[in-house]
């Protein structure tokens, strides 16, 4: 499984681009579906941006901000973003491709990252994992004793290149609108 997890971690974005061709092929977008998808996707982008402003990759265990509710707020944001893209397509086939892709790839990737965090942070990660769910958020923030206290940083958001997700999503929405205009369903 760790070999498969490593493959998914390395190839998940490239695989997503390949699947985007099929998503686009089956898509039947309208301006209304794209607008609704954009609104839902904006919530996912907002969550991703919020999480990226707290995340210090490879240097510390982040347990504050959205990480006090779920261990994977970036992936939760990505799932909302994928939901927005699925709505924008106005196609059950395209939406199913997005859901299956996300569920399979990110379930494996999250578990792989769990192992890496356990090795890197040991008992601190075990304590954190016991208090904070893997994906579906808690209703109240967990208070993990002895953990680092961080706050949102716009500089950290930029360092994590999170703006690339927004650019990619806007490009996808533009492609859906072009498809609607040039090849209406």
HUUR-V82591 format. One record per residue. RES is the residue in three letters. PHI is phi in radians with two decimals (999 if undefined). Layout:
[[RES;PHI] [RES;PHI]]
This chain:
[[UNK;999] [UNK;-1.17] [UNK;-1.18] [UNK;-1.15] [UNK;-1.10] [UNK;-1.10] [UNK;-1.11] [UNK;-1.07] [UNK;-1.08] [UNK;-1.33] [UNK;-1.89] [UNK;-1.05] [UNK;-1.27] [UNK;-1.11] [UNK;-1.11] [UNK;-1.07] [UNK;-1.12] [UNK;-1.12] [UNK;-1.20] [UNK;-1.04] [UNK;-1.07] [UNK;-1.23] [UNK;-1.02] [UNK;-1.15] [UNK;-1.03] [UNK;-1.52] [UNK;-1.13] [UNK;-2.28] [UNK;-1.21] [UNK;-2.25] [UNK;-0.97] [UNK;-1.15] [UNK;-1.17] [UNK;-1.17] [UNK;-1.12] [UNK;-1.10] [UNK;-1.08] [UNK;-1.13] [UNK;-1.13] [UNK;-1.13] [UNK;-1.06] [UNK;-1.07] [UNK;-1.12] [UNK;-1.12] [UNK;-1.11] [UNK;-1.08] [UNK;-1.13] [UNK;-1.07] [UNK;-1.10] [UNK;-1.04] [UNK;-1.16] [UNK;-1.12] [UNK;-1.27] [UNK;-1.78] [UNK;-1.34] [UNK;-1.97] [UNK;-0.97] [UNK;1.12] [UNK;-1.89] [UNK;-2.72] [UNK;-1.46] [UNK;-1.52] [UNK;-2.28] [UNK;-1.96] [UNK;1.09] [UNK;-1.17] [UNK;-1.27] [UNK;-1.47] [UNK;-1.84] [UNK;-2.57] [UNK;-1.30] [UNK;-2.31] [UNK;-1.17] [UNK;-1.12] [UNK;-1.26] [UNK;-1.10] [UNK;-1.06] [UNK;-1.11] [UNK;-1.18] [UNK;-1.18] [UNK;-1.07] [UNK;-1.13] [UNK;-1.06] [UNK;-1.04] [UNK;-1.12] [UNK;-1.09] [UNK;-1.12] [UNK;-1.07] [UNK;-1.21] [UNK;0.96] [UNK;-2.50] [UNK;-1.18] [UNK;-1.17] [UNK;-1.08] [UNK;-1.10] [UNK;-1.11] [UNK;-1.02] [UNK;-1.11] [UNK;-1.13] [UNK;-1.11] [UNK;-1.01] [UNK;-1.06] [UNK;-1.06] [UNK;-1.24] [UNK;-1.17] [UNK;-1.33] [UNK;-1.09] [UNK;-1.19] [UNK;-1.10] [UNK;-1.08] [UNK;-1.15] [UNK;-1.11] [UNK;-1.14] [UNK;-1.02] [UNK;-1.08] [UNK;-1.13] [UNK;-1.16] [UNK;-1.10] [UNK;-1.12] [UNK;-1.29] [UNK;-2.04] [UNK;0.93] [UNK;-1.06] [UNK;-1.07] [UNK;-1.23] [UNK;-1.03] [UNK;-1.09] [UNK;-1.09] [UNK;-1.11] [UNK;-1.23] [UNK;-1.71] [UNK;-2.16] [UNK;-1.17] [UNK;-1.07] [UNK;-2.36] [UNK;-1.25] [UNK;-1.23] [UNK;-1.22] [UNK;-1.44] [UNK;-2.17] [UNK;-1.23] [UNK;-1.39] [UNK;-1.91] [UNK;-1.65] [UNK;-1.12] [UNK;1.30] [UNK;-1.52] [UNK;-1.14] [UNK;-1.83] [UNK;-2.18] [UNK;-2.40] [UNK;-1.10] [UNK;-2.36] [UNK;-1.10] [UNK;-1.10] [UNK;-1.19] [UNK;-0.96] [UNK;-1.14] [UNK;-1.04] [UNK;-1.43] [UNK;0.99] [UNK;-1.18] [UNK;-1.01] [UNK;-1.11] [UNK;-1.13] [UNK;-1.16] [UNK;-1.08] [UNK;-1.09] [UNK;-1.17] [UNK;-1.09] [UNK;-1.10] [UNK;-1.07] [UNK;-1.10] [UNK;-1.10] [UNK;-1.12] [UNK;-1.06] [UNK;-1.16] [UNK;-1.13] [UNK;-1.09] [UNK;-1.03] [UNK;-1.24] [UNK;-1.58] [UNK;-2.36] [UNK;-1.10] [UNK;-1.27]]
